[in-house]
Amino acid sequence: MKIFLDTANLEELKQGAAWGIVDGVTTNPTLIAKEGVAIEEQIRRICAIVDGDISAEVVATEADAMIQEGRGLAKIHQNVVVKLPLTRDGIRACSTLSKDGIRTNVTLCFSAAQALLAAKAGAYIVSPFIGRLDDIGTPGIALIQEIVTIYRNYGYPTQILAASLRSPMHVIDSAKAGAHIGTMPFKVLDMLFQHPLTDRGLEQFLKDYAKAFQPAGVR
């Protein structure tokens, strides 16, 4: 499963990129607004840090305006994937942009039926939101499993991006369910490293080594 960072913060992206495990980035208008930089400039900066798919979301809500905005975003960098909402206008824009050879990420997906529409419209990526479904008492991972089954049944090439991942268990469950990509905040990625046995084991290894090779006369 590819790992994407769900952030527009350059420092978080630099640290994630330094680990060598970040395959791409997802952004949205909220994340861009937090950084206080116009989307075009911030996306350029992100593309200079992470060499992978970078989702840049439109803010238009009407299909023709989405198409125009999406074409502009796609020109920023070859790695830009135009992010569109899963609405009627968003699906129409997805269909048009996909036929033009522009890669799209259809976001705010909350049902298998919506995911089917995204695939039919030629989406490069579909983004089901796991955490937000859990919030309303609906198992988000079950949606990933349904989409995986449908896409496999008909050979749809659309990649499934598990979004709204809020814990390491969300990440692991998404990988087990067959999601192609998991996108997460930096803090969740950082949590994947953590295990008390790793810390205790390393501490013991270092103590044993120091004891064996401690200089004579040093106590």
C-alpha positions as CSV (number, residue, x, y, z in Angstrom):
1,M,0.0,0.0,0.0
2,K,1.3,3.4,-0.9
3,I,1.6,6.0,1.9
4,F,0.5,9.5,1.3
5,L,0.6,12.4,3.8
6,D,-2.6,14.4,4.2
7,T,-1.1,17.8,4.8
8,A,0.0,21.0,3.1
9,N,2.6,21.8,5.8
10,L,6.1,21.9,4.2
11,E,8.0,21.0,7.4
12,E,5.9,17.9,7.9
13,L,6.4,16.9,4.3
14,K,10.2,17.4,4.5
15,Q,10.4,15.2,7.5
16,G,8.2,12.5,5.9
17,A,10.2,12.7,2.7
18,A,13.5,12.3,4.6
19,W,12.3,9.0,5.9
20,G,12.0,7.7,2.3
21,I,8.5,6.2,2.8
22,V,6.1,8.9,1.5
23,D,4.7,8.2,-1.9
24,G,2.5,11.2,-2.4
25,V,0.4,14.0,-0.8
26,T,-3.2,14.8,-0.5
27,T,-4.4,18.4,0.2
28,N,-7.8,20.1,0.5
29,P,-8.9,23.7,0.8
30,T,-8.8,23.5,4.6
31,L,-5.2,22.3,4.7
32,I,-4.2,24.9,2.1
33,A,-5.9,27.6,4.1
34,K,-4.0,26.6,7.3
35,E,-0.7,27.4,5.5
36,G,-1.9,30.9,4.3
37,V,-0.4,30.5,0.9
38,A,-2.3,30.5,-2.5
39,I,-2.9,27.0,-3.7
40,E,-0.9,27.3,-6.9
41,E,2.3,28.4,-5.0
42,Q,1.9,25.9,-2.2
43,I,1.3,23.0,-4.6
44,R,4.5,24.0,-6.5
45,R,6.4,24.0,-3.2
46,I,5.0,20.6,-2.3
47,C,5.9,19.1,-5.7
48,A,9.5,20.2,-5.0
49,I,9.6,18.1,-1.8
50,V,7.7,14.9,-2.6
51,D,8.1,13.1,-6.0
52,G,4.8,11.5,-6.3
53,D,1.1,12.1,-6.9
54,I,0.0,15.5,-5.3
55,S,-3.7,16.0,-5.0
56,A,-4.8,19.6,-5.5
57,E,-8.5,20.2,-4.9
58,V,-10.8,22.6,-6.8
59,V,-12.9,25.1,-4.9
60,A,-15.4,25.6,-7.7
61,T,-18.7,23.8,-7.3
62,E,-20.2,24.0,-10.9
63,A,-18.9,21.6,-13.5
64,D,-17.6,24.0,-16.1
65,A,-15.8,26.0,-13.5
66,M,-14.3,22.8,-12.0
67,I,-13.1,21.8,-15.4
68,Q,-11.5,25.2,-16.0
69,E,-9.9,25.3,-12.6
70,G,-8.8,21.7,-12.9
71,R,-7.0,22.3,-16.1
72,G,-5.2,25.2,-14.5
73,L,-4.1,23.1,-11.5
74,A,-2.9,20.3,-13.8
75,K,-0.5,22.7,-15.5
76,I,1.4,23.5,-12.2
77,H,3.3,20.2,-12.3
78,Q,3.2,16.8,-14.0
79,N,2.6,15.1,-10.6
80,V,-0.6,17.1,-9.8
81,V,-3.8,15.1,-9.6
82,V,-6.9,17.2,-9.7
83,K,-9.2,16.6,-6.8
84,L,-13.0,16.8,-7.3
85,P,-15.9,16.3,-5.0
86,L,-18.2,13.4,-5.5
87,T,-21.2,15.4,-6.7
88,R,-23.1,15.4,-10.0
89,D,-21.0,18.3,-11.2
90,G,-17.8,16.7,-9.8
91,I,-18.5,13.5,-11.7
92,R,-19.2,15.4,-14.9
93,A,-15.9,17.3,-14.5
94,C,-14.1,14.1,-13.8
95,S,-15.4,12.5,-17.0
96,T,-14.3,15.5,-19.1
97,L,-10.9,15.9,-17.5
98,S,-10.2,12.2,-17.6
99,K,-10.9,12.1,-21.3
100,D,-8.5,15.0,-21.7
101,G,-5.8,12.9,-20.1
102,I,-5.9,14.8,-16.7
103,R,-5.7,12.5,-13.7
104,T,-8.4,13.0,-11.1
105,N,-9.0,12.1,-7.4
106,V,-12.7,12.0,-6.7
107,T,-13.1,12.8,-3.0
108,L,-15.7,12.8,-0.2
109,C,-16.8,9.2,-1.2
110,F,-19.1,7.6,1.4
111,S,-20.7,4.7,-0.4
112,A,-19.9,1.9,-2.8
113,A,-22.5,3.3,-5.3
114,Q,-20.6,6.6,-5.3
115,A,-17.3,4.8,-5.9
116,L,-18.8,3.0,-8.8
117,L,-19.8,6.3,-10.4
118,A,-16.3,7.6,-9.9
119,A,-14.8,4.6,-11.7
120,K,-17.3,4.9,-14.5
121,A,-16.2,8.5,-14.9
122,G,-12.6,7.5,-15.3
123,A,-11.3,8.6,-12.0
124,Y,-7.6,7.9,-11.4
125,I,-8.2,7.7,-7.6
126,V,-11.3,7.5,-5.5
127,S,-11.1,8.6,-1.8
128,P,-13.5,6.9,0.6
129,F,-13.4,8.6,4.1
130,I,-13.0,5.9,6.8
131,G,-12.9,8.0,10.0
132,R,-15.9,10.1,9.1
133,L,-18.0,7.0,8.6
134,D,-16.9,5.6,11.9
135,D,-18.0,8.9,13.5
136,I,-21.6,8.2,12.5
137,G,-21.6,4.5,13.6
138,T,-20.9,3.1,10.1
139,P,-17.8,0.8,9.7
140,G,-15.6,2.7,7.3
141,I,-13.4,-0.3,6.6
142,A,-16.4,-2.2,5.3
143,L,-16.7,0.4,2.6
144,I,-13.1,-0.2,1.4
145,Q,-13.9,-3.9,1.2
146,E,-17.0,-3.3,-0.9
147,I,-15.2,-1.0,-3.3
148,V,-12.3,-3.5,-3.7
149,T,-14.8,-6.2,-4.6
150,I,-16.6,-4.1,-7.1
151,Y,-13.5,-2.8,-8.8
152,R,-12.0,-6.3,-9.0
153,N,-15.2,-7.7,-10.4
154,Y,-15.1,-5.4,-13.4
155,G,-11.4,-4.6,-13.7
156,Y,-11.7,-0.9,-13.0
157,P,-8.2,0.7,-12.8
158,T,-9.3,3.4,-10.4
159,Q,-7.1,3.3,-7.3
160,I,-8.7,3.2,-3.9
161,L,-7.3,5.8,-1.5
162,A,-8.3,5.3,2.1
163,A,-8.8,8.7,3.6
164,S,-9.6,10.1,7.0
165,L,-7.2,7.6,8.7
166,R,-7.0,8.6,12.3
167,S,-5.0,5.8,13.9
168,P,-2.5,3.1,13.1
169,M,-5.4,0.6,13.2
170,H,-7.1,2.5,10.4
171,V,-3.9,2.2,8.4
172,I,-3.5,-1.5,9.0
173,D,-7.1,-2.3,8.4
174,S,-7.1,-0.4,5.2
175,A,-4.0,-2.3,4.0
176,K,-5.6,-5.6,4.9
177,A,-8.8,-4.6,3.0
178,G,-6.8,-4.0,-0.1
179,A,-6.7,-0.2,-0.4
180,H,-4.0,0.9,-2.9
181,I,-3.2,4.0,-0.9
182,G,-3.6,5.2,2.6
183,T,-3.4,9.0,3.3
184,M,-2.9,10.2,6.8
185,P,-1.9,13.2,8.9
186,F,1.8,13.4,9.9
187,K,1.1,12.4,13.5
188,V,-0.5,9.1,12.4
189,L,2.4,8.3,10.2
190,D,4.8,9.0,13.1
191,M,2.7,6.7,15.3
192,L,3.3,3.8,12.9
193,F,6.9,3.6,14.1
194,Q,6.0,3.2,17.8
195,H,6.2,0.0,19.8
196,P,7.4,-0.3,23.4
197,L,9.2,-3.6,22.6
198,T,11.3,-1.9,19.9
199,D,12.4,0.8,22.4
200,R,13.1,-1.7,25.2
201,G,15.0,-4.0,22.8
202,L,17.2,-1.2,21.5
203,E,17.9,0.0,25.0
204,Q,19.0,-3.5,26.0
205,F,21.2,-4.0,22.9
206,L,23.1,-0.8,23.6
207,K,23.5,-1.6,27.3
208,D,24.9,-5.1,26.5
209,Y,27.3,-3.7,23.9
210,A,28.5,-0.9,26.2
211,K,29.1,-3.4,29.0
212,A,31.1,-5.8,26.8
213,F,33.3,-3.1,25.3
214,Q,33.6,-0.7,28.2
215,P,37.2,0.6,28.5
216,A,39.2,-0.9,31.4
217,G,39.0,1.0,34.6
218,V,35.8,2.8,33.7
219,R,32.9,2.1,36.0
